[in-house]
Amino acid sequence: MSQQPAPPQPIPGIPTNCTMNISNSFVISYLNNQGVINLSGNHSQDAQNLLSGIKQKEVQNKAQTTKETEIHQTVNQEKNSQNSCDYQNISEINEMKESSQPVEEEHLHGSDPELSTVTSILKSMESDLTALIKKEKTITETVNQLTESKKTLKSPSQVQDLHEQVESNEKMLEKVSSEFGRLKSFSVSMSEMVRPQSRTNGHTQDCQITTKIPSLEEIEVQPVIGQLKFQKKIVEWTNMRNYRILYRSSKDGLSARSLNARICGRSNILIIVLTTKGYVFGSFSSIQIPPPPRLGDLHVGADPNFFVYSFQNPFNTEPLKILKKNSQTSMKIYCNKEQSYVIGCDCCFYIRSNCPCHVPSNFCDNYNEPSGKGNLLFVNCVYPEKFALQELLAVELSD
């Protein structure tokens, strides 16, 4: 009895069930959502069409192979039935490999129109990046020139006009820098997405996207940490240029336990307080934060580099770095069992989880406040009046 022809083998390199596809809607979603990407979902229509075309070619190849095999069986049936069947199987497999080769090569060379779309967008973005770099350089030079010119002016009106020009240019520089950062990170992500597929043991495998996409922390704190003006001030005050977000109350929970787990044992900690009215202030501690106490609270030891700051306040002053008159005490941390207080800054501010926060009335007695606004500087109220917290962040700085 003659053997039945072996069933056609799967075509190497053609995934039967794709789980991700780069489509135009994916790119638009990325742009509209400022980097918050959802990689789940079904095939795009283009991917469906591509797979349908491959299946049609498989059916055609199978029919052609079957017809040629029948002719070959008729010619060689009288000689050796067993050998004929073996040969038919070998012939069928070889012809299927040959017929599938063009499809596989086409798949490997990235003829998918969606990849072409991504590549086109990437090229356009590269030109935009180049233009932004030139624009940023021009604005920076303009700001520097205006700043130097300001030193030689004597007329109050001239100084005021020039001051407004400098501020205008700095705002433009901040905007350009922010857009440049977003565009650059997106460009890197897109570059990774259009990488060619690699071969392993003669078969194709889809490369996984490993590029780090901007995290939610980096996106959502953009109004504060992302501001060029804020970054410049932090560098000026601390001589440290890099930062890493350790803690966010909205993500990690507003509690002493949660905050302690992320800052204790670390040094160069910048605390950032954001209020519901848009005020921004905080503190910087350079020494290592000790482990939390088993009960009650604990003052962090003497820190010669400790300071508090006001970045945005009710009086719209320039960002202020404020030194403590006595640096023997700085931050105050609380035990993990504490149900109310989260963290404190000695005689400056106290953050609580179950009720509004406050600035103590003895702030000016303990700090060299330079603006003359006194205890009202940060939120325009002192204890027993309180302020509402929007977000608490802990950031680790480094050189």
Secondary structure per residue as TSV (DSSP state, phi and psi in degrees):
chain	resnum	aa	ss	phi	psi
A	1	M	-	360.0	131.9
A	2	S	-	-73.9	146.7
A	3	Q	-	-78.7	148.0
A	4	Q	-	-75.0	146.3
A	5	P	-	-59.1	139.9
A	6	A	-	-64.2	143.1
A	7	P	-	-63.7	148.5
A	8	P	-	-61.5	138.6
A	9	Q	-	-81.2	152.6
A	10	P	-	-61.7	143.0
A	11	I	-	-72.6	122.1
A	12	P	T	-59.3	139.0
A	13	G	T	88.3	-8.7
A	14	I	-	-102.3	103.1
A	15	P	-	-64.2	133.5
A	16	T	S	-79.6	-30.7
A	17	N	S	-136.2	90.2
A	18	C	-	-70.2	147.9
A	19	T	-	-114.1	-6.3
A	20	M	-	-150.9	142.8
A	21	N	-	-143.8	140.5
A	22	I	-	-89.4	107.1
A	23	S	-	-118.0	168.8
A	24	N	H	-59.8	-38.9
A	25	S	H	-62.4	-32.0
A	26	F	H	-63.1	-45.6
A	27	V	H	-63.9	-45.0
A	28	I	H	-63.0	-41.2
A	29	S	H	-60.6	-40.0
A	30	Y	H	-61.9	-45.9
A	31	L	H	-67.9	-41.5
A	32	N	H	-69.5	-31.7
A	33	N	T	-100.9	11.8
A	34	Q	T	53.5	45.6
A	35	G	T	98.8	-6.9
A	36	V	-	-85.3	105.5
A	37	I	-	-107.2	137.1
A	38	N	-	-110.5	110.9
A	39	L	-	-91.6	2.0
A	40	S	-	-90.6	162.3
A	41	G	-	141.1	177.7
A	42	N	-	-90.5	179.6
A	43	H	-	-63.6	149.9
A	44	S	-	-77.9	168.5
A	45	Q	H	-63.0	-35.3
A	46	D	H	-64.6	-39.9
A	47	A	H	-65.6	-38.9
A	48	Q	H	-61.7	-43.8
A	49	N	H	-62.6	-41.0
A	50	L	H	-62.2	-45.6
A	51	L	H	-67.6	-36.6
A	52	S	H	-62.9	-41.5
A	53	G	H	-62.3	-39.3
A	54	I	H	-64.7	-42.0
A	55	K	H	-64.0	-38.1
A	56	Q	H	-63.0	-41.1
A	57	K	H	-65.4	-36.2
A	58	E	H	-63.0	-42.0
A	59	V	H	-63.6	-44.4
A	60	Q	H	-62.1	-43.9
A	61	N	H	-63.1	-39.0
A	62	K	H	-65.5	-42.1
A	63	A	H	-64.2	-44.4
A	64	Q	H	-63.2	-42.5
A	65	T	H	-64.8	-40.5
A	66	T	H	-63.0	-41.7
A	67	K	H	-63.6	-46.4
A	68	E	H	-66.6	-33.6
A	69	T	H	-66.4	-39.2
A	70	E	H	-63.0	-42.2
A	71	I	H	-62.5	-42.7
A	72	H	H	-65.3	-35.5
A	73	Q	H	-65.8	-40.7
A	74	T	H	-63.1	-41.1
A	75	V	H	-69.7	-37.8
A	76	N	H	-106.5	7.2
A	77	Q	T	-63.3	-38.3
A	78	E	T	-72.4	-23.0
A	79	K	T	-76.4	-69.4
A	80	N	-	-151.3	103.9
A	81	S	H	-61.4	-43.0
A	82	Q	H	-65.1	-45.6
A	83	N	H	-63.2	-36.8
A	84	S	H	-62.5	-42.4
A	85	C	H	-64.6	-41.6
A	86	D	H	-60.8	-43.4
A	87	Y	H	-65.2	-37.9
A	88	Q	H	-60.6	-42.8
A	89	N	H	-63.1	-43.9
A	90	I	H	-63.9	-44.0
A	91	S	H	-62.0	-41.4
A	92	E	H	-63.2	-44.9
A	93	I	H	-64.2	-43.6
A	94	N	H	-63.0	-44.0
A	95	E	H	-67.5	-34.0
A	96	M	H	-65.8	-39.0
A	97	K	H	-63.2	-43.1
A	98	E	H	-65.5	-42.2
A	99	S	H	-70.1	-28.5
A	100	S	H	-82.7	-16.6
A	101	Q	H	-58.7	-47.0
A	102	P	H	-60.4	-38.7
A	103	V	H	-64.6	-43.3
A	104	E	H	-64.2	-44.4
A	105	E	H	-62.8	-38.8
A	106	E	H	-62.7	-39.9
A	107	H	H	-66.0	-40.7
A	108	L	H	-67.5	-34.0
A	109	H	T	-83.1	7.4
A	110	G	T	65.9	48.8
A	111	S	-	-81.4	-1.5
A	112	D	-	-54.6	124.5
A	113	P	H	-61.0	-25.7
A	114	E	H	-68.5	-37.4
A	115	L	H	-65.3	-35.2
A	116	S	H	-63.3	-39.0
A	117	T	H	-62.8	-45.4
A	118	V	H	-61.9	-42.3
A	119	T	H	-62.5	-40.9
A	120	S	H	-63.0	-43.3
A	121	I	H	-61.9	-40.8
A	122	L	H	-62.1	-42.8
A	123	K	H	-63.2	-40.9
A	124	S	H	-63.1	-40.1
A	125	M	H	-66.0	-35.7
A	126	E	H	-62.1	-39.7
A	127	S	H	-68.3	-36.8
A	128	D	H	-63.9	-39.3
A	129	L	H	-61.8	-43.5
A	130	T	H	-60.5	-43.2
A	131	A	H	-64.7	-39.7
A	132	L	H	-65.8	-39.0
A	133	I	H	-60.8	-44.7
A	134	K	H	-64.0	-42.3
A	135	K	H	-65.1	-41.9
A	136	E	H	-63.5	-40.8
A	137	K	H	-63.6	-42.4
A	138	T	H	-63.1	-45.1
A	139	I	H	-64.6	-40.9
A	140	T	H	-60.7	-44.0
A	141	E	H	-63.0	-39.7
A	142	T	H	-63.6	-44.6
A	143	V	H	-60.8	-43.3
A	144	N	H	-63.3	-42.2
A	145	Q	H	-64.4	-43.1
A	146	L	H	-64.7	-38.7
A	147	T	H	-64.3	-41.2
A	148	E	H	-66.8	-40.1
A	149	S	H	-64.6	-31.2
A	150	K	H	-61.6	-29.0
A	151	K	T	-69.1	-24.4
A	152	T	T	-96.1	-6.0
A	153	L	-	-85.4	145.4
A	154	K	-	-119.1	-31.5
A	155	S	-	-69.1	130.2
A	156	P	H	-57.7	-38.3
A	157	S	H	-67.4	-39.8
A	158	Q	H	-64.1	-41.5
A	159	V	H	-62.7	-42.9
A	160	Q	H	-64.4	-44.2
A	161	D	H	-61.0	-44.5
A	162	L	H	-67.9	-36.1
A	163	H	H	-61.7	-40.9
A	164	E	H	-65.9	-37.8
A	165	Q	H	-64.8	-41.8
A	166	V	H	-62.1	-45.4
A	167	E	H	-61.9	-40.6
A	168	S	H	-62.6	-43.8
A	169	N	H	-67.3	-37.3
A	170	E	H	-65.4	-39.0
A	171	K	H	-63.9	-42.2
A	172	M	H	-63.5	-39.0
A	173	L	H	-64.3	-41.1
A	174	E	H	-60.1	-43.7
A	175	K	H	-65.0	-44.7
A	176	V	H	-63.9	-43.3
A	177	S	H	-62.6	-40.8
A	178	S	H	-63.9	-46.6
A	179	E	H	-64.6	-37.4
A	180	F	H	-61.8	-43.5
A	181	G	H	-62.7	-45.0
A	182	R	H	-63.9	-44.3
A	183	L	H	-66.3	-38.5
A	184	K	H	-66.1	-45.3
A	185	S	H	-64.4	-38.5
A	186	F	H	-66.9	-37.8
A	187	S	H	-63.1	-41.5
A	188	V	H	-63.4	-43.2
A	189	S	H	-61.9	-44.0
A	190	M	H	-64.9	-37.1
A	191	S	H	-60.6	-41.5
A	192	E	H	-66.4	-33.2
A	193	M	H	-70.6	-25.2
A	194	V	T	-103.5	19.6
A	195	R	-	-63.1	143.8
A	196	P	-	-66.9	154.1
A	197	Q	-	-74.7	151.8
A	198	S	E	-106.5	158.6
A	199	R	E	-105.9	142.0
A	200	T	E	-136.7	118.1
A	201	N	T	55.2	40.3
A	202	G	T	81.1	0.3
A	203	H	E	-118.5	151.8
A	204	T	E	-87.1	146.2
A	205	Q	E	-132.6	139.2
A	206	D	-	-71.2	130.3
A	207	C	-	-76.7	137.0
A	208	Q	-	-82.9	145.1
A	209	I	-	-81.4	114.5
A	210	T	-	-111.9	-1.7
A	211	T	-	-63.3	134.5
A	212	K	-	-75.4	116.3
A	213	I	-	-83.6	144.6
A	214	P	-	-49.4	128.9
A	215	S	-	-74.9	165.7
A	216	L	H	-62.1	-33.1
A	217	E	H	-60.1	-46.2
A	218	E	H	-67.1	-33.0
A	219	I	H	-76.5	-47.5
A	220	E	H	-77.0	-23.7
A	221	V	T	-95.8	9.3
A	222	Q	T	-52.2	-38.5
A	223	P	T	-59.8	-21.6
A	224	V	T	-110.9	-70.6
A	225	I	T	-64.7	-32.4
A	226	G	T	-73.4	-10.0
A	227	Q	-	-74.7	129.2
A	228	L	H	-59.1	-38.5
A	229	K	H	-63.2	-41.6
A	230	F	H	-65.6	-45.3
A	231	Q	H	-61.1	-42.2
A	232	K	H	-62.6	-39.7
A	233	K	H	-67.5	-41.7
A	234	I	H	-62.8	-41.6
A	235	V	H	-63.2	-42.8
A	236	E	H	-62.5	-40.9
A	237	W	H	-79.5	-30.8
A	238	T	H	-117.9	-14.8
A	239	N	-	62.2	28.2
A	240	M	-	-121.9	134.5
A	241	R	-	-108.7	-12.2
A	242	N	E	-114.7	147.5
A	243	Y	E	-138.8	153.0
A	244	R	E	-139.3	124.6
A	245	I	E	-76.8	119.2
A	246	L	E	-94.3	-33.4
A	247	Y	E	-148.5	138.3
A	248	R	E	-136.5	124.9
A	249	S	H	-62.3	-36.8
A	250	S	H	-68.9	-22.8
A	251	K	H	-101.1	-43.0
A	252	D	H	-96.4	-10.2
A	253	G	-	97.7	137.7
A	254	L	S	-91.3	91.0
A	255	S	S	-156.6	156.0
A	256	A	H	-63.4	-40.4
A	257	R	H	-60.3	-46.5
A	258	S	H	-65.2	-43.3
A	259	L	H	-68.5	-43.5
A	260	N	H	-57.8	-39.7
A	261	A	H	-62.2	-20.4
A	262	R	H	-107.9	-18.5
A	263	I	H	-116.0	-23.6
A	264	C	T	-66.5	134.7
A	265	G	T	90.1	-3.6
A	266	R	-	-112.9	159.1
A	267	S	-	-124.1	173.4
A	268	N	S	56.0	54.9
A	269	I	E	-99.1	123.2
A	270	L	E	-101.7	119.3
A	271	I	E	-94.8	130.9
A	272	I	E	-121.0	124.1
A	273	V	E	-111.0	124.3
A	274	L	E	-115.0	125.3
A	275	T	E	-96.3	167.5
A	276	T	T	-68.3	-17.0
A	277	K	T	-93.9	3.7
A	278	G	S	91.1	9.4
A	279	Y	-	-81.4	144.5
A	280	V	E	-131.2	124.7
A	281	F	E	-155.1	179.4
A	282	G	E	169.3	-154.6
A	283	S	E	-149.3	165.0
A	284	F	E	-133.1	130.1
A	285	S	E	-124.2	122.2
A	286	S	-	-89.1	-26.0
A	287	I	S	-83.2	164.9
A	288	Q	-	-67.4	132.7
A	289	I	-	-75.7	123.7
A	290	P	-	-73.2	168.3
A	291	P	-	-62.1	152.7
A	292	P	-	-68.3	151.9
A	293	P	-	-70.9	161.2
A	294	R	S	-74.1	-30.5
A	295	L	S	-140.9	151.9
A	296	G	S	69.7	-141.8
A	297	D	E	-128.4	170.9
A	298	L	E	-145.5	128.5
A	299	H	E	-80.3	129.0
A	300	V	-	-68.4	144.7
A	301	G	-	-65.9	-177.0
A	302	A	-	-58.6	137.3
A	303	D	-	-139.9	104.4
A	304	P	T	-64.7	-18.8
A	305	N	T	-101.9	6.9
A	306	F	-	-69.8	140.6
A	307	F	E	-156.8	161.6
A	308	V	E	-112.8	165.6
A	309	Y	E	-148.9	158.5
A	310	S	E	-126.5	121.4
A	311	F	E	-101.3	-45.0
A	312	Q	E	-131.6	124.8
A	313	N	-	-137.4	172.4
A	314	P	T	-63.9	-17.5
A	315	F	T	-102.0	2.0
A	316	N	-	54.4	40.2
A	317	T	-	-77.1	170.0
A	318	E	-	-66.0	156.8
A	319	P	-	-54.8	134.1
A	320	L	E	-120.9	133.1
A	321	K	E	-100.7	126.6
A	322	I	E	-124.3	122.2
A	323	L	E	-93.0	150.8
A	324	K	B	-86.1	141.6
A	325	K	S	-66.9	-35.6
A	326	N	-	-126.4	113.4
A	327	S	T	-90.4	15.6
A	328	Q	T	-69.7	-25.5
A	329	T	-	-127.1	149.5
A	330	S	-	-138.7	-93.3
A	331	M	E	-86.8	161.6
A	332	K	E	-129.8	123.1
A	333	I	E	-110.3	161.2
A	334	Y	E	-123.6	158.8
A	335	C	-	-66.2	158.3
A	336	N	T	-65.5	-20.0
A	337	K	T	-85.6	-7.2
A	338	E	-	-60.3	129.5
A	339	Q	S	-99.9	-11.3
A	340	S	S	-118.0	-65.3
A	341	Y	E	-73.4	139.8
A	342	V	E	-105.3	-51.6
A	343	I	E	-160.5	154.2
A	344	G	E	-135.3	156.0
A	345	C	E	-120.4	117.1
A	346	D	T	-48.5	118.1
A	347	C	T	61.4	22.9
A	348	C	T	-128.0	-58.6
A	349	F	E	-154.3	154.6
A	350	Y	E	-135.5	126.0
A	351	I	E	-102.8	129.0
A	352	R	E	-125.8	155.0
A	353	S	S	-97.2	-28.6
A	354	N	S	-107.4	6.9
A	355	C	S	-162.7	167.4
A	356	P	-	-59.1	157.7
A	357	C	B	-91.4	172.5
A	358	H	B	-152.9	159.9
A	359	V	-	-108.0	127.1
A	360	P	-	-70.0	155.4
A	361	S	T	-77.0	-8.6
A	362	N	T	-100.5	21.1
A	363	F	H	-55.8	-52.9
A	364	C	H	-65.4	-21.3
A	365	D	H	-72.2	-17.7
A	366	N	H	-119.0	-7.6
A	367	Y	B	-131.8	151.7
A	368	N	-	-89.4	81.1
A	369	E	-	-78.9	117.0
A	370	P	S	-87.4	-14.0
A	371	S	S	-86.1	-17.7
A	372	G	S	84.7	1.7
A	373	K	-	-83.3	-14.0
A	374	G	G	65.7	-142.2
A	375	N	G	-64.9	-18.7
A	376	L	G	-85.1	-4.8
A	377	L	T	-51.7	-48.6
A	378	F	T	-73.3	-51.0
A	379	V	T	-135.2	9.8
A	380	N	S	64.6	28.3
A	381	C	-	-161.1	154.9
A	382	V	-	-131.7	164.6
A	383	Y	T	-56.3	133.9
A	384	P	T	-85.7	-4.5
A	385	E	S	-69.3	150.8
A	386	K	-	-132.7	167.9
A	387	F	B	-125.8	156.8
A	388	A	-	-95.1	135.3
A	389	L	E	-89.4	133.1
A	390	Q	E	-94.7	-44.8
A	391	E	E	-158.9	143.1
A	392	L	E	-122.1	129.7
A	393	L	E	-127.5	147.9
A	394	A	E	-123.4	124.3
A	395	V	E	-123.2	134.0
A	396	E	E	-95.9	124.0
A	397	L	E	-98.2	154.0
A	398	S	E	-153.5	162.9
A	399	D	-	-70.0	360.0
